Amino acid sequence: MSSQSFRVGFVTGATPDKWARTWRERTPRDPLELVPVSEPEQELGLRDGSLDMCLVRLPIDREDLHCIPLYEEVPVVVSGLEHLVTAVDEVTLADLVDEQLVLPHASGWTPEADQLEWPAMSVKDAMEVVASGTGVVIVPMSVARLHQRKDTAYRPVTDLPTTQVGLAWRIDNEDPRVQTFIGIVRGRTSRSSRG
């Protein structure tokens, strides 16, 4: 095998740890490097060759890329602890119609085209704004968990579509490690004939 690291990117909120652990157990002489990427960057590393594969938040431009959808994520609204949202187990968009929406860049959800444009900021900055009691933010549940704070809470938004995480790689990438990683992600055993 190559001594060059096999580089797998992962978008904010994705958790490749269990697959990385299996990789290291099965191929200890083949280094794996996990590379965090933001949603706007998730395709760039694949296209420029700096990443071999990437856990991406869909949709992506699939031209020249293979992609396996892996799992769906529930959208949640994050608010300060004193917000009325915390009094219920789940909400709908109608419940949030009068709220100030804080929109982090690449949150996994965007307002409808006919809604106002909201100033974009990082997810971390958006969580700070929400924690201060100003507005709410809608993100995939994994992103809310990653940025969870003692002064915020989150609740599922039942009438928004789920977001999906997938595993993507370039169509022309013939590195056999790609198939090995796909096998790990799909739960194949080390004895599987497909790698």
Secondary structure, DSSP 8 states (H G I E B T S, - for coil): --SS-EEEEEETT---HHHHHHHHHH-TTS-EEEEEE-GGGTTHHHHHTS-SEEEEEE----TTEEEEEEEEE-EEEEEETTSGGGGSS-B-GGGGTTS-B-EETT-S----TTS----EE-HHHHHHHHHTTS-BEEEEHHHHHHT--TTEEEEEBTTS--EEEEEEEETT---HHHHHHHHHHTT--TT-TT-
